[in-house]
Amino acid sequence: MSLSPAFTTSSTLDPAKNEPFELGQVQWVRRFGEGDRPALACGYWHVTPAEAPEPFDLLMEADETIHIIEGHLRIEVEGGEAYDLTAGSSASFNKGARTRWSVLAPTVEFFVYS
């Protein structure tokens, strides 16, 4: 059996590397498909209340785990609980979860899609 070469990536939070995202900006650490892993991606998401002045609905299209580096998000899960996430908080959501997000302060979030 032949093993594929290891894929390794490293990144430091650097706003100069941000690029436009669906909402806010993202700095990719690993893009979908890199390292021959089509369902895996991660990066830093930057968003401000001015970019998301109203709560928005988000259907999770993949399993997603997040860690708040700075800022404040409130995430309500349909049929479940609401989570106030601030610096140091983490949460994980299953693919298919219906959520409503409120950006309460300028936020930097590290995310992993899998």
SERO-4910 file (N, C-alpha, C, O; in steps of 0.05 Angstrom, whole numbers):
BEGIN
 pado doro    nc1    nc2    nc3   cac1   cac2   cac3    cc1    cc2    cc3    oc1    oc2    oc3
  Met    A     17    -23      0      0      0      0     18     25      0     37     27     16
  Ser    A     12     43    -18     28     67    -20     14     90     -5    -10     95     -9
  Leu    A     28    104     12     17    126     27     23    152     12     45    156      1
  Ser    A      4    170     12      9    196     -1     27    213     18     27    208     42
  Pro    A     42    231      6     59    248     23     43    264     43     20    271     38
  Ala    A     55    269     66     42    285     86     38    314     76     55    325     62
  Phe    A     16    325     84     10    353     77     11    369    102     -3    362    122
  Thr    A     27    389    103     30    406    127     28    435    119     39    443     98
  Thr    A     14    451    135     12    479    129     13    494    156      6    483    177
  Ser    A     22    518    155     25    534    179     18    563    172     24    572    150
  Ser    A      6    577    191     -1    605    186     -2    620    212     -7    609    233
  Thr    A      3    646    210      0    664    232    -22    684    225    -24    691    202
  Leu    A    -37    692    244    -59    711    240    -46    736    228    -30    750    240
  Asp    A    -54    743    203    -43    765    188    -65    778    172    -70    769    150
  Pro    A    -77    800    182    -99    813    167    -91    821    138   -109    825    121
  Ala    A    -66    825    132    -57    831    105    -63    809     86    -64    813     61
  Lys    A    -67    784     96    -73    761     79   -103    756     76   -111    736     63
  Asn    A   -119    773     88   -148    770     85   -157    773     57   -146    788     41
  Glu    A   -179    759     50   -192    762     24   -222    762     29   -231    752     49
  Pro    A   -237    773     10   -266    774     14   -278    746     18   -268    726      6
  Phe    A   -298    745     35   -312    720     40   -342    725     36   -349    748     30
  Glu    A   -359    706     40   -388    710     37   -397    733     54   -414    748     46
  Leu    A   -386    735     77   -391    757     96   -365    762    111   -354    744    122
  Gly    A   -356    787    111   -331    793    124   -307    785    106   -308    786     82
  Gln    A   -286    777    119   -260    770    106   -251    744    117   -258    736    140
  Val    A   -234    729    102   -223    704    112   -193    704    104   -185    713     83
  Gln    A   -178    692    122   -150    685    117   -149    654    118   -150    643    140
  Trp    A   -146    642     95   -145    613     94   -119    602    105    -97    613     99
  Val    A   -120    581    121    -97    566    129    -95    541    111    -73    533    102
  Arg    A   -118    530    106   -120    506     89   -146    509     73   -168    510     84
  Arg    A   -144    508     47   -167    510     29   -178    482     24   -164    462     25
  Phe    A   -204    481     17   -216    456     10   -199    443    -12   -192    456    -32
  Gly    A   -194    417    -10   -180    402    -30   -150    401    -26   -137    383    -38
  Glu    A   -138    419    -11   -109    418     -7   -102    393      9   -117    384     26
  Gly    A    -79    381      2    -71    357     16    -88    333      9    -90    314     24
  Asp    A   -102    335    -14   -120    314    -24   -142    308     -4   -150    285     -1
  Arg    A   -152    330     10   -174    327     29   -197    346     21   -198    368     31
  Pro    A   -215    337      3   -235    355     -8   -255    367     12   -266    388      7
  Ala    A   -259    354     35   -279    363     54   -267    378     78   -282    386     96
  Leu    A   -241    383     78   -228    395    101   -217    423     93   -204    426     73
  Ala    A   -223    443    110   -213    470    106   -212    483    133   -227    476    152
  Cys    A   -195    504    136   -194    519    161   -182    547    155   -168    551    135
  Gly    A   -188    565    174   -177    592    170   -187    611    192   -200    602    211
  Tyr    A   -181    636    188   -190    657    206   -212    674    193   -208    684    170
  Trp    A   -234    677    206   -256    693    195   -257    719    211   -257    719    235
  His    A   -257    741    197   -258    768    208   -285    780    200   -292    781    177
  Val    A   -301    790    220   -326    802    214   -332    824    234   -325    822    257
  Thr    A   -346    845    225   -354    867    243   -384    870    244   -398    860    225
  Pro    A   -395    882    264   -424    888    265   -433    904    241   -456    901    232
  Ala    A   -416    922    230   -423    938    206   -427    920    182   -444    925    165
  Glu    A   -412    898    180   -414    879    158   -439    861    161   -449    850    142
  Ala    A   -447    857    186   -470    840    192   -488    854    212   -489    846    236
  Pro    A   -501    876    204   -516    892    224   -541    878    234   -552    886    255
  Glu    A   -551    858    220   -575    843    229   -567    814    232   -548    804    219
  Pro    A   -581    799    250   -576    770    252   -581    757    225   -598    766    209
  Phe    A   -565    736    219   -568    722    194   -570    692    199   -558    681    217
  Asp    A   -586    679    182   -590    650    184   -568    636    168   -559    645    147
  Leu    A   -558    613    179   -537    598    166   -543    568    170   -545    558    192
  Leu    A   -547    554    147   -549    525    147   -521    514    146   -506    520    126
  Met    A   -513    499    165   -485    488    165   -482    468    143   -495    447    143
  Glu    A   -465    474    123   -462    456    100   -440    436    104   -435    418     87
  Ala    A   -427    437    127   -406    418    135   -405    418    166   -416    436    178
  Asp    A   -393    398    177   -388    400    206   -369    423    209   -350    427    194
  Glu    A   -374    440    230   -357    463    234   -351    467    263   -369    466    280
  Thr    A   -325    470    270   -317    477    297   -303    504    296   -288    510    278
  Ile    A   -310    521    316   -300    548    316   -288    554    343   -295    543    364
  His    A   -269    573    343   -256    583    367   -254    613    364   -244    623    344
  Ile    A   -265    628    383   -265    657    382   -238    667    393   -231    662    416
  Ile    A   -224    682    376   -198    694    385   -204    721    398   -192    727    419
  Glu    A   -221    736    385   -230    762    397   -258    768    387   -265    759    365
  Gly    A   -273    783    402   -299    791    394   -322    778    409   -318    767    431
  His    A   -346    778    396   -370    768    409   -390    760    388   -399    777    372
  Leu    A   -397    734    387   -418    724    370   -440    712    388   -434    701    409
  Arg    A   -465    713    379   -487    699    391   -497    680    369   -505    690    348
  Ile    A   -498    654    375   -507    635    355   -530    619    368   -527    606    388
  Glu    A   -553    621    355   -577    606    363   -580    582    345   -578    584    320
  Val    A   -584    558    357   -588    534    342   -618    528    342   -630    526    363
  Glu    A   -629    524    318   -658    519    316   -665    494    332   -653    473    328
  Gly    A   -685    497    349   -693    474    365   -674    468    388   -677    447    401
  Gly    A   -655    486    393   -635    481    414   -630    506    430   -647    521    436
  Glu    A   -605    509    437   -596    530    454   -585    554    438   -581    552    414
  Ala    A   -579    575    453   -565    598    443   -538    600    457   -537    594    481
  Tyr    A   -518    607    442   -491    608    454   -479    636    450   -479    647    428
  Asp    A   -470    648    472   -456    673    471   -426    666    472   -416    656    492
  Leu    A   -412    671    450   -384    664    447   -367    689    447   -371    707    431
  Thr    A   -348    689    465   -329    711    468   -301    699    467   -298    675    465
  Ala    A   -280    716    468   -253    707    466   -248    683    484   -253    684    508
  Gly    A   -237    662    473   -231    637    487   -253    617    486   -248    594    494
  Ser    A   -276    624    475   -299    605    473   -296    588    447   -285    598    427
  Ser    A   -306    564    449   -307    546    425   -335    534    423   -349    532    443
  Ala    A   -341    525    399   -367    511    394   -363    493    370   -345    498    353
  Ser    A   -380    473    368   -379    455    345   -407    449    337   -425    444    353
  Phe    A   -412    449    310   -438    446    299   -438    423    278   -419    421    263
  Asn    A   -458    407    278   -460    386    258   -471    396    232   -486    415    231
  Lys    A   -462    384    210   -473    389    184   -503    387    185   -514    369    197
  Gly    A   -517    407    173   -546    407    172   -559    423    194   -583    428    193
  Ala    A   -543    432    214   -554    448    236   -564    475    224   -550    487    208
  Arg    A   -587    484    232   -598    510    224   -592    529    247   -600    525    270
  Thr    A   -578    550    240   -568    569    261   -575    598    253   -580    604    230
  Arg    A   -575    615    273   -578    644    269   -555    658    283   -552    654    308
  Trp    A   -540    674    269   -516    686    280   -520    716    283   -532    729    266
  Ser    A   -510    727    305   -510    756    310   -481    763    316   -468    752    334
  Val    A   -471    783    302   -444    793    307   -446    817    325   -456    838    317
  Leu    A   -438    814    350   -442    834    371   -418    852    375   -421    873    388
  Ala    A   -395    845    365   -371    860    367   -352    851    344   -355    829    334
  Pro    A   -333    868    336   -314    859    316   -302    832    325   -292    830    348
  Thr    A   -302    813    308   -295    785    316   -275    773    297   -276    777    273
  Val    A   -256    758    309   -238    741    294   -243    713    305   -241    707    329
  Glu    A   -249    695    287   -256    667    294   -238    648    278   -234    653    254
  Phe    A   -227    628    291   -213    607    277   -234    585    272   -248    577    291
  Phe    A   -236    575    247   -256    555    241   -243    531    227   -222    533    214
  Val    A   -256    508    230   -248    483    216   -274    472    205   -292    465    220
  Tyr    A   -274    468    178   -296    453    165   -286    425    160   -263    421    152
  Ser    A   -303    406    166   -295    378    161   -319    362    152   -316    338    146
***
